[in-house]
Amino acid sequence: MEDLKEPATATPVHPARPSRRWSRLVLYVLATVGALALALIALAYWLHAHDARKRVTIDEAAVIDDVMGQTYGKYSAAKKGWLYVGEDSVTYLMRVVQQAKIPDGAAGDELYFVASGAAVNGDGQAVYGVFYVHPDGKDGGLAQENTQVRFLSNAPVKPEQVRFEALSDNLWGWVVKTRWDAEPDSEAVTTMNTVLAPHDGQIAVLGEFLAARDAKPEGSCADAKAAYDAWLAQIANTEDGDDGGIPPTRCDKRRWTYRTATVNGNIPVPITVTAGGTLDDKPVEAQTWKLMFDTRTFSYDIPPDLQN
C-alpha cells in the first residue's frame, strides 16, 4: 500500500490593502470641506454682526427730547415746551410741530422734524427750527444738522403750515409757510413758502416764493385802486432812479398754490406754482410758473413775480 501523503499546506490569500495615497486624499478632502464650512460660518456671523452694527434704529421720542434739549435748553412741564433764549436775547416757547422717520436710509433710520415757537413777551417775533438726524457712520452713533429761522409774526408756525416732501430719490425736504403779520408800517400781510433740505452737512434754503397776500386798506377797493393808479402815473413822470417810495395799498387777497412733480431720479423735482384769488376785489388772471432746480447753486430759480 502506498504511503499516505499529507496534502500540501494552502498558501493563505490576504485581501489587498487600500493604497495609502487614497487614504491621505480622503483625509485631505474631509479637512478641506470642514475648513470651508467653518470659514463660511465665520463669514456669515461677521456679516450679520457687521450689518447689525451699521444699521441704526431711532427712537423718535427719545431722540427728539435729546436734540431739543441740546438746542433749546431744559423742557418746561408747566409751559409744555422748551424755553429757548435766542441769539437776539428773546425767549421763545418751542414745540415740535412736524416729525417723520424714514426707515430705509443707507445706514439706518433718518429723522426729520420741525420745532416752532413765538416770543413769550408777545413782541411780534417768531422762530422755527428744522432738524435732520441720521447715522454718523461710526458704529451706531447719530449726527444732526439744524437751522433756526426768525421772522416777524404774532403767531408761530403751526403743523398745517409744514409739508414734508420727497424732492428726489435720495432727498427729502420741507416747505414751511411763514406769515409775516407783524411788520411795522405795513397794511399788508405776506405769507411765504420756504423750501429747505439737508445738503452738504447743513440745512440749506432751496428757495422762497409767495404763498398769500392779504391787504384791506381804509375806504373802498375802488378808491384804493384809484390812489394806486395815481401813484403809478406820478412815478412815470419822475426822474430815473426815483422809485416813488412805498406804493399805496390795494385790496389784495391773492393766493399761490404749489405742487411738486413725481420723483424720478437724483435731481430735485420741479415745483409748479399757480396764482389765484383776487386783486382790487376782482379775480386775478390765471397764471402758472414752473420752478426748475439749478444743480450748480443747489436751489430753485424763482421768478421776480413770486418773490416778496
CORNORQUI-V199089 format. One record per pair of residues at least 24 apart in sequence whose ideal C-beta (glycine too) atoms are under 10 Angstrom apart, sorted by the first residue. I is the first residue (numbers start at 1). J is the second residue. If there is no record, write none. Layout:
# CORNORQUI-V199089
I,J + I,J
This chain:
# CORNORQUI-V199089
52,140 + 53,139 + 53,140 + 54,106 + 54,107 + 54,108 + 54,135 + 54,137 + 54,138 + 54,139 + 54,140 + 55,103 + 55,105 + 55,106 + 55,107 + 55,108 + 55,109 + 55,135 + 55,140 + 56,105 + 56,107 + 56,108 + 56,109 + 56,110 + 56,134 + 56,135 + 56,136 + 56,137 + 56,139 + 56,140 + 56,141 + 56,142 + 57,101 + 57,103 + 57,108 + 57,109 + 57,135 + 57,140 + 58,101 + 58,102 + 58,103 + 58,105 + 58,108 + 58,109 + 58,110 + 58,111 + 58,133 + 58,134 + 58,135 + 58,142 + 59,101 + 59,109 + 59,111 + 60,96 + 60,99 + 60,100 + 60,101 + 60,109 + 60,111 + 60,113 + 60,133 + 61,99 + 63,99 + 63,101 + 63,109 + 63,111 + 63,113 + 63,131 + 63,133 + 63,142 + 63,144 + 64,96 + 64,99 + 64,111 + 64,113 + 64,115 + 64,131 + 64,133 + 65,96 + 66,133 + 66,142 + 66,144 + 67,96 + 67,111 + 67,113 + 67,115 + 67,129 + 67,131 + 67,133 + 67,142 + 67,144 + 67,146 + 68,94 + 68,95 + 68,96 + 68,113 + 68,115 + 68,129 + 68,131 + 70,144 + 70,146 + 71,115 + 71,129 + 71,131 + 71,144 + 71,146 + 71,148 + 72,115 + 72,117 + 72,127 + 72,129 + 72,148 + 79,120 + 81,115 + 81,116 + 81,117 + 81,120 + 82,115 + 82,117 + 82,129 + 83,117 + 83,120 + 84,115 + 84,117 + 84,120 + 84,127 + 84,129 + 84,148 + 86,117 + 86,119 + 86,125 + 86,127 + 86,148 + 86,150 + 87,127 + 87,148 + 87,150 + 88,119 + 88,125 + 88,127 + 88,150 + 90,118 + 90,119 + 90,120 + 90,121 + 90,123 + 90,125 + 90,126 + 90,127 + 90,150 + 91,117 + 91,119 + 91,120 + 91,121 + 92,116 + 92,117 + 92,118 + 92,119 + 92,120 + 92,121 + 92,125 + 92,126 + 92,127 + 92,128 + 92,129 + 92,148 + 92,150 + 92,156 + 93,117 + 93,118 + 93,119 + 93,120 + 93,156 + 94,118 + 94,127 + 94,128 + 94,129 + 94,148 + 94,156 + 95,156 + 95,159 + 96,129 + 96,131 + 96,159 + 97,128 + 97,156 + 97,157 + 97,158 + 97,159 + 97,160 + 97,161 + 97,162 + 97,176 + 98,128 + 98,130 + 98,131 + 98,157 + 98,158 + 98,159 + 98,160 + 98,161 + 98,162 + 98,163 + 98,164 + 98,174 + 98,176 + 99,131 + 99,159 + 99,162 + 99,164 + 100,164 + 100,172 + 100,174 + 101,133 + 102,134 + 102,164 + 102,166 + 102,172 + 105,134 + 105,135 + 105,170 + 105,172 + 106,134 + 106,135 + 106,137 + 106,170 + 107,134 + 107,135 + 107,136 + 107,137 + 107,140 + 108,134 + 108,135 + 108,137 + 108,140 + 108,142 + 109,133 + 109,134 + 109,135 + 109,142 + 110,134 + 110,135 + 110,142 + 110,172 + 110,198 + 111,142 + 111,144 + 112,164 + 112,172 + 112,173 + 112,174 + 112,197 + 112,198 + 113,146 + 113,162 + 113,164 + 113,174 + 114,146 + 114,149 + 114,157 + 114,159 + 114,161 + 114,162 + 114,164 + 114,174 + 114,176 + 114,196 + 115,146 + 115,148 + 115,156 + 115,157 + 116,149 + 116,155 + 116,156 + 116,157 + 116,158 + 116,159 + 116,161 + 116,162 + 116,176 + 116,178 + 117,156 + 117,157 + 118,153 + 118,154 + 118,155 + 118,156 + 118,157 + 119,150 + 119,153 + 119,154 + 119,156 + 119,182 + 122,154 + 123,152 + 123,154 + 123,182 + 124,151 + 124,152 + 124,153 + 124,154 + 124,155 + 124,180 + 124,181 + 124,182 + 124,183 + 124,184 + 125,150 + 125,151 + 125,152 + 125,153 + 125,154 + 125,156 + 125,182 + 126,150 + 126,151 + 126,152 + 126,153 + 126,154 + 126,155 + 126,156 + 126,157 + 126,178 + 126,179 + 126,180 + 126,181 + 126,182 + 127,151 + 127,153 + 127,156 + 127,157 + 128,153 + 128,156 + 128,157 + 128,161 + 128,162 + 128,174 + 128,176 + 128,178 + 128,194 + 128,196 + 129,157 + 129,203 + 130,162 + 130,173 + 130,174 + 130,176 + 130,194 + 130,196 + 130,197 + 130,198 + 130,203 + 130,205 + 131,198 + 131,203 + 132,172 + 132,173 + 132,174 + 132,196 + 132,197 + 132,198 + 132,199 + 132,202 + 132,203 + 134,198 + 143,201 + 144,198 + 145,198 + 145,199 + 145,200 + 145,201 + 145,202 + 145,203 + 145,204 + 146,198 + 146,202 + 146,203 + 147,196 + 147,198 + 147,202 + 147,203 + 147,204 + 147,205 + 148,203 + 149,176 + 149,178 + 149,194 + 149,196 + 149,203 + 149,205 + 150,178 + 151,178 + 151,179 + 151,180 + 151,181 + 151,182 + 151,183 + 151,192 + 151,194 + 152,178 + 152,179 + 152,180 + 152,181 + 152,182 + 152,183 + 152,184 + 152,186 + 153,178 + 153,179 + 153,180 + 153,181 + 153,182 + 153,183 + 153,189 + 153,191 + 154,179 + 154,181 + 154,182 + 155,179 + 155,181 + 155,182 + 157,194 + 161,191 + 161,193 + 161,211 + 163,193 + 163,195 + 163,258 + 163,260 + 165,195 + 165,197 + 165,258 + 165,259 + 165,260 + 165,263 + 165,268 + 165,269 + 165,271 + 166,260 + 166,262 + 166,263 + 166,268 + 166,269 + 167,195 + 167,197 + 167,206 + 167,260 + 167,261 + 167,263 + 167,267 + 167,268 + 167,269 + 167,271 + 167,293 + 167,300 + 168,197 + 168,263 + 168,264 + 168,265 + 168,266 + 168,267 + 168,268 + 168,269 + 168,293 + 169,263 + 169,264 + 169,265 + 169,266 + 169,267 + 169,268 + 169,269 + 170,263 + 170,265 + 170,266 + 171,197 + 171,198 + 171,199 + 171,206 + 171,263 + 171,266 + 171,267 + 171,268 + 171,269 + 172,197 + 172,198 + 172,263 + 173,197 + 173,198 + 173,199 + 173,203 + 173,204 + 173,206 + 173,260 + 173,268 + 174,203 + 174,206 + 175,206 + 175,207 + 175,209 + 175,211 + 175,258 + 175,260 + 175,271 + 176,208 + 177,211 + 177,212 + 178,208 + 178,211 + 179,211 + 179,212 + 179,214 + 180,308 + 181,214 + 185,246 + 186,215 + 186,246 + 186,249 + 187,214 + 187,215 + 187,216 + 187,217 + 187,218 + 187,224 + 187,246 + 187,248 + 187,249 + 187,250 + 187,252 + 188,213 + 188,214 + 188,215 + 188,216 + 188,217 + 188,249 + 188,250 + 188,252 + 189,213 + 189,214 + 189,215 + 189,216 + 189,252 + 190,214 + 190,215 + 190,252 + 190,308 + 191,255 + 191,256 + 191,308 + 192,256 + 192,306 + 192,307 + 192,308 + 193,256 + 193,257 + 193,258 + 193,271 + 193,273 + 193,306 + 195,258 + 195,260 + 195,268 + 195,271 + 195,291 + 195,293 + 195,299 + 195,300 + 195,302 + 197,268 + 197,298 + 199,298 + 199,299 + 200,298 + 204,298 + 204,299 + 205,298 + 205,299 + 205,300 + 206,268 + 206,271 + 206,291 + 206,293 + 206,294 + 206,297 + 206,298 + 206,299 + 206,300 + 206,302 + 207,268 + 207,271 + 207,291 + 207,293 + 207,294 + 207,297 + 207,299 + 207,300 + 207,301 + 207,302 + 207,306 + 207,307 + 208,299 + 208,300 + 208,302 + 208,306 + 208,307 + 208,308 + 209,256 + 209,258 + 209,271 + 209,273 + 209,289 + 209,291 + 209,300 + 209,302 + 209,303 + 209,305 + 209,306 + 209,307 + 209,308 + 210,254 + 210,255 + 210,256 + 210,258 + 210,273 + 210,275 + 210,302 + 210,305 + 210,306 + 210,307 + 210,308 + 211,254 + 211,255 + 211,256 + 211,257 + 211,258 + 211,273 + 211,306 + 212,252 + 212,253 + 212,254 + 212,255 + 212,256 + 212,257 + 212,277 + 213,250 + 213,252 + 213,253 + 213,254 + 213,255 + 213,256 + 213,277 + 213,279 + 213,308 + 214,251 + 214,252 + 214,253 + 214,254 + 214,255 + 214,277 + 215,249 + 215,250 + 215,251 + 215,252 + 215,253 + 215,254 + 215,279 + 216,249 + 216,250 + 216,251 + 216,252 + 216,253 + 216,281 + 217,248 + 217,249 + 217,250 + 217,251 + 217,252 + 218,249 + 219,251 + 220,251 + 220,281 + 221,250 + 221,251 + 221,252 + 221,278 + 221,279 + 221,280 + 221,281 + 221,282 + 222,251 + 222,280 + 222,281 + 223,248 + 223,251 + 224,248 + 224,249 + 224,250 + 224,251 + 224,252 + 224,280 + 224,281 + 225,250 + 225,251 + 225,279 + 225,280 + 225,281 + 225,282 + 226,280 + 228,280 + 229,280 + 250,279 + 250,280 + 250,281 + 251,278 + 251,279 + 251,280 + 251,281 + 251,282 + 252,277 + 252,278 + 252,279 + 252,280 + 252,281 + 252,284 + 253,277 + 253,278 + 253,279 + 253,280 + 253,281 + 253,284 + 254,278 + 254,279 + 254,283 + 254,284 + 255,284 + 256,287 + 256,289 + 256,305 + 256,306 + 257,288 + 258,289 + 258,291 + 258,306 + 260,291 + 261,290 + 266,295 + 267,292 + 267,293 + 267,294 + 267,295 + 268,292 + 268,293 + 268,294 + 268,295 + 268,298 + 268,299 + 268,300 + 269,293 + 270,300 + 270,301 + 271,300 + 271,302 + 273,302 + 273,303 + 273,305 + 273,306 + 275,305 + 275,306
